[in-house]
């Protein structure tokens, strides 16, 4: 979700859904491990201990990893409906 024209918090939200707590942990660790190769380290991480909604803040890009229930409850696409939303399914 491209939010740079709507907020000064960040430029982009990346949102993904995981099927289980181990998958949430694996997604988080993979993102951190891959980006550190480019000398990118998160400014802040929240929610890793509970694995329901993990936020990885890289300042200009904020990654949200939700379990299915939390993703449905928070419905970020609705909250940021005025933003440019690009959906990737793989």
C-alpha positions, 0 to 999 in steps of 0.5 A: 500500500503506497501511503506516502501521499496520505501520511508522513509516517512512512511511504509504503506498507507491506502487508502479508498474512501467515497461516501459523505462528511458526510461519509468522516467525519464519517470514519475519526472520527471512525479511530481516535476514535478507535486508541485512544483506543490503545493510538495512536493519529495522528501526523497530520491531513490535509483536514478535513475542505474540506473533499475531501482528508483527510490525517491522519498521524500516522507516520508509517501508513498514512491514505488517505480518498478520495472522488470519484473524488479525488481518481480517479484524484490522482490514488495512485495505479499508483503513487506507482505501484512498492509497494506491494498493497493489496486491501480489498473490504468490 
